[in-house]
Amino acid sequence: MIKLHHLNKSRSRRIIWLVEEIGQPYSVIPYQRDKTTSLAPPELTQIHPLGKSPVIEIDDIVLPESGAITEYLIERYAPDRLAPARDSKSFAEYLYWIHFAESSAMLPLLLKLFLDKDGTETRFLQGYAQSEIGKVIGHLERSLEGKDYLVDNRLTGADIMISFILDFLQRSGAMAKYPNIQRYQAVLEKHAGYQAALESEAKYNAE
């Protein structure tokens, strides 16, 4: 059984989608953000020293980090369904988008979020964050031209990883500027596993 330590309003929702797609038994241990700070509760440090989510437990393995979890679970349970063949050109593209989601794309989005929360005027960072967002999200927009999915025109772990970036854009009100990304999100939302993840998170948020 896969145990998923899930923090509300976090990257963890896409791991709920992932475990729905791979079709293995799983359970969710929910945690709530602090209402004042929006930070994860200290209880998560009992699972992993960094106190972040998602974290999975499986057999005797404790594994944090969305990208690592995605690669590990797909390789173990669904390599043919949710990833290209390892000896294919598409596999390199698949790995690129998985890591793009948590590196190039996520950094400027988080930087802008933190700057907006802080409210302090900066001489460099605000402009840098906005410029980088335009660059990386523009790249994603162009890469989706004429495509329903990122790799091989089928659902892979790359799409599941990118889904959190789409959530971020939607919450920030920036989605309207990117018609290809809007269309892509509509495709992803049709998957039963995606809808199950939405329903699960709504349930755990209410607890």
Summary of the structure (lengths in Angstrom):
residues: 207
radius of gyration: 17.1
end to end distance: 22.6
largest distance: 50.3
contacts: 619
relative contact order: 0.15
helix: 59%
strand: 11%
